[in-house]
Amino acid sequence: MADQLRIGILGFGTVGSGVLRILKNHEPKLNQVTGTTLKVKKVLVRDLKKQRGSIADGVELTMDADEIINDPEIDIVVEVMGSIDQAKEYIKKALTAGKHVVTANKDLIALHGNELVALAKEYNCDLYYEASVAGGIPILRTIVDSLASDEIQKVFGIVNGTTNFILSQMTNEGKSYSEALKEAQELGFAESDPTNDVDGIDAARKMVILTRLAFGMNVELDQIETKGIRDLQQEDIKMAERLGYKIKLIGSAIQSESRISVDVGPILVPVNHPLASVQNENNAVFVVGAAVGETMYYGPGAGELPTANSVVSDVITVAKNIRLGTSGNVFGSYQHETNLAEDTKVFNKYYISIEMQDKTGQFLALTKLFSQFDIGFDQIIQQPLSSDMAKVVIVTHKITKAQQKELINAFKDTNEMNLLVCFKVMEGN
Amino acid sequence: MADQLRIGILGFGTVGSGVLRILKNHEPKLNQVTGTTLKVKKVLVRDLKKQRGSIADGVELTMDADEIINDPEIDIVVEVMGSIDQAKEYIKKALTAGKHVVTANKDLIALHGNELVALAKEYNCDLYYEASVAGGIPILRTIVDSLASDEIQKVFGIVNGTTNFILSQMTNEGKSYSEALKEAQELGFAESDPTNDVDGIDAARKMVILTRLAFGMNVELDQIETKGIRDLQQEDIKMAERLGYKIKLIGSAIQSESRISVDVGPILVPVNHPLASVQNENNAVFVVGAAVGETMYYGPGAGELPTANSVVSDVITVAKNIRLGTSGNVFGSYQHETNLAEDTKVFNKYYISIEMQDKTGQFLALTKLFSQFDIGFDQIIQQPLSSDMAKVVIVTHKITKAQQKELINAFKDTNEMNLLVCFKVMEGN
């Protein structure tokens, strides 16, 4: 059991230098907490000639990852270089060489987490990735800690800062989707190709990770019903407001009778619900446990310092585990057969907006369509769209996902009514 | 280093039996997480003859605390019996006997935490008390973990469930203070003598604990400016709403230039702020760190199962520390000289409501009073109270606590204007 643990960092971007800075500045406190000394030995850089200032004092810089991965003195490898394939190769090599790994790489963990976790176990190494979901919020740690003494029933919340920023701008400032997206891009909250964020793919990847940890189940991305916010109209936000809701992009994983239902999409959240007041680029995740009840964790979803802070928390845990002799044992060690919930067992209220001809008998036809599938109305608003067209907004009673799918299919077969959107409605508060 | 850790529990009430149940039901997971076996050996009960059911199988029951405290086989003592003096005596004896202690006893920790922490350090023992603040929310752990790699700037939030329940009822249902209190008492959220809750004393005790952990400073209860909700009028809640705020009882500890300002009182929270949507008996605490930014932790403030769950989390930490050899080292080990902020360095907006005669020149007199102390207006509402009396509500610009105190004193010297309430106004969102 080493009195000193040596760290190699792959990547010297903003997160990498943040990690280095925190480890250096907080050395006495970190030593006290872990009962050992943490020292950064080497950092992988792209350019050896770049000036780094005093932050790099006492640290070897290298452009060759193997010099870190094959260094027998290095105990912990921190991967903050991004990308998928290259990072995966380095992490596999590091684990195979018996090194513990901390990564902030969400895409890598969502796509190849299982393979890497299995490898980590095979080599009795730790693999931690707190920063991969909800940046500065210690949500993965909380889930793993909760699981030790509780049974998690639901994990849901706002796990994508970009879309929450866009939705906040649309809601608070009345901007259109494209205006809000443009602003998010200008402020650096959205990439020039925003597909991964606005189509809900990023949120779905985070739900893969959360589901794996909270329920021990491996869902694939294509098993997660994923809707984005690209088609969301200012009109829907106003309608939701009239009905007492705000629209948020929510990722949700709910267990019932040992089966899991995971989805991502715009959801109507009651205006008094804590998730409704999560503004701009912030994230917030609810964890509901049988014993603890409803808890929520809120904070910045991304950012260099929050991310670096989460990486250092993982490094602390790895250091403790090394000293405890419990390496290779946590984050994703809880495994369970993956059973998806049947559509007839998943219940929700839905917000449905429809465009239809404004003529006698049309509303009757609409009512008949709904009653055909035994779907009742909770709230209805009708308003004219033009001289001969009307918009109707309906909040249904609680129905099954199966009923909802039948209804959506039925709309495809009618010519006179056009289904615009169908969003889940959250209950509570 | 023992392969098995033995636990003694002082108290077999709802929390005590909850702890026992969780430790039994989750044994394999707990063993995996701690790398050791946790076994409850003895439980202190009031009545040996009471039927306990299968939960007590394999556990020795005793009515003599010394049988637990002096048992050389017992490593960890869990105190969930409540009361102050008796519990303090047992905990001191247990620490002196070299046993690690977990307690849920907030009053004890607020009043005698320093003495007990010093004793724990002297005997190289752990002393944990996660359940003492915000029941099921892992807030103390989060603060201690954050401190290892960050610098905390502010800790504030809703830390008393009883008053938040009463305020929710007054806000959502339009009830009067006494109606809402009565309902809280009927539902078991408030005691028959509600003084500790409604006068903010319970919240202040929690702020003592939070301040000690977040800033390493020991504030005494009488150094915390504490206001309760007893005099809060339905009228103020409605006025606050018109101005865009909800009234919440907030405990707040803010550090600036190495000095601390701690207070408890009703505060106007912007309606879009996450704290504004914390309903009923729930708690929510913001922790603001230099690196991580604003994070919030929300959940049930009390309750048997959430409390038992937090106690078990502490037991897990103690078990890990024993195995790490880092006992006697955490929760309150960060110490700093206690420096209170000067009144001229603490800035806030204030909500001030005034009753005054509705006659010509009166508003001018009011304006002069404020301008005398260089206090500007942000928002003003005036409305008639009766034929010759008016109510004026003012939100000030940001002023110092010194200015606010001068203003309040000046009101005492006037006969024609009566200051009803003066509450802080929270900014942001």
Chai-1 contact restraints between the chains, C-beta under 6 A:
chainA,res_idxA,chainB,res_idxB,connection_type,confidence,min_distance_angstrom,max_distance_angstrom,comment,restraint_id
A,I22,B,S149,contact,1.0,0.0,6.0,A-B,restraint_1
A,H26,B,S149,contact,1.0,0.0,6.0,A-B,restraint_2
A,K29,B,A148,contact,1.0,0.0,6.0,A-B,restraint_3
A,L30,B,A148,contact,1.0,0.0,6.0,A-B,restraint_4
A,V33,B,A148,contact,1.0,0.0,6.0,A-B,restraint_5
A,G35,B,L324,contact,1.0,0.0,6.0,A-B,restraint_6
A,G35,B,T326,contact,1.0,0.0,6.0,A-B,restraint_7
A,G136,B,V292,contact,1.0,0.0,6.0,A-B,restraint_8
A,A148,B,K29,contact,1.0,0.0,6.0,A-B,restraint_9
A,A148,B,L30,contact,1.0,0.0,6.0,A-B,restraint_10
A,A148,B,V33,contact,1.0,0.0,6.0,A-B,restraint_11
A,S149,B,I22,contact,1.0,0.0,6.0,A-B,restraint_12
A,S149,B,H26,contact,1.0,0.0,6.0,A-B,restraint_13
A,S149,B,N309,contact,1.0,0.0,6.0,A-B,restraint_14
A,S149,B,V312,contact,1.0,0.0,6.0,A-B,restraint_15
A,D150,B,N309,contact,1.0,0.0,6.0,A-B,restraint_16
A,N272,B,S277,contact,1.0,0.0,6.0,A-B,restraint_17
A,P274,B,P274,contact,1.0,0.0,6.0,A-B,restraint_18
A,P274,B,S277,contact,1.0,0.0,6.0,A-B,restraint_19
A,S277,B,N272,contact,1.0,0.0,6.0,A-B,restraint_20
A,S277,B,P274,contact,1.0,0.0,6.0,A-B,restraint_21
A,S277,B,S277,contact,1.0,0.0,6.0,A-B,restraint_22
A,Q279,B,N429,contact,1.0,0.0,6.0,A-B,restraint_23
A,A291,B,L305,contact,1.0,0.0,6.0,A-B,restraint_24
A,A291,B,N309,contact,1.0,0.0,6.0,A-B,restraint_25
A,V292,B,G136,contact,1.0,0.0,6.0,A-B,restraint_26
A,V292,B,P306,contact,1.0,0.0,6.0,A-B,restraint_27
A,V292,B,N309,contact,1.0,0.0,6.0,A-B,restraint_28
A,G293,B,P300,contact,1.0,0.0,6.0,A-B,restraint_29
A,G293,B,P306,contact,1.0,0.0,6.0,A-B,restraint_30
A,T295,B,G299,contact,1.0,0.0,6.0,A-B,restraint_31
A,M296,B,Y298,contact,1.0,0.0,6.0,A-B,restraint_32
A,Y298,B,M296,contact,1.0,0.0,6.0,A-B,restraint_33
A,G299,B,T295,contact,1.0,0.0,6.0,A-B,restraint_34
A,P300,B,G293,contact,1.0,0.0,6.0,A-B,restraint_35
A,L305,B,A291,contact,1.0,0.0,6.0,A-B,restraint_36
A,P306,B,V292,contact,1.0,0.0,6.0,A-B,restraint_37
A,P306,B,G293,contact,1.0,0.0,6.0,A-B,restraint_38
A,N309,B,S149,contact,1.0,0.0,6.0,A-B,restraint_39
A,N309,B,D150,contact,1.0,0.0,6.0,A-B,restraint_40
A,N309,B,A291,contact,1.0,0.0,6.0,A-B,restraint_41
A,N309,B,V292,contact,1.0,0.0,6.0,A-B,restraint_42
A,V312,B,S149,contact,1.0,0.0,6.0,A-B,restraint_43
A,R323,B,L324,contact,1.0,0.0,6.0,A-B,restraint_44
A,L324,B,G35,contact,1.0,0.0,6.0,A-B,restraint_45
A,L324,B,R323,contact,1.0,0.0,6.0,A-B,restraint_46
A,L324,B,L324,contact,1.0,0.0,6.0,A-B,restraint_47
A,T326,B,G35,contact,1.0,0.0,6.0,A-B,restraint_48
A,N429,B,Q279,contact,1.0,0.0,6.0,A-B,restraint_49
